[in-house]
Amino acid sequence: PTINFIDTKIRSLKVKDKREVFWCNGCPGFGLRVTPTGVKSFVYKYMIGRSSRCFTLGRYPEISIRQARRIYDSLYEQVNDY
């Protein structure tokens, strides 16, 4: 599912039986992984050639949406300049 990354929206996400990734509207590969235990982590999924990679940016709320977005922007630029 794709959602807007807003604190109230992220805090309200319900825990499921299986790990789920919610993708940020307008930011390709920028997501929030939610585990059955309730751990929420920002991730960046990208492609190098034919290989898909997933990089964990940090746990929410230890890092804010703004901090995760800055890390994502930097990594997105590096991957797409490659």
Sequence and secondary structure as in RCSB ss.txt:
>XXXX:A:sequence
PTINFIDTKIRSLKVKDKREVFWCNGCPGFGLRVTPTGVKSFVYKYMIGRSSRCFTLGRYPEISIRQARRIYDSL
YEQVNDY
>XXXX:A:secstr
 EE   HHHHHT    SS EEEEETT TTEEEEE TT  EEEEEEEEETTEEEEEEEEEETTS HHHHHHHHHHH
HHHHHH 
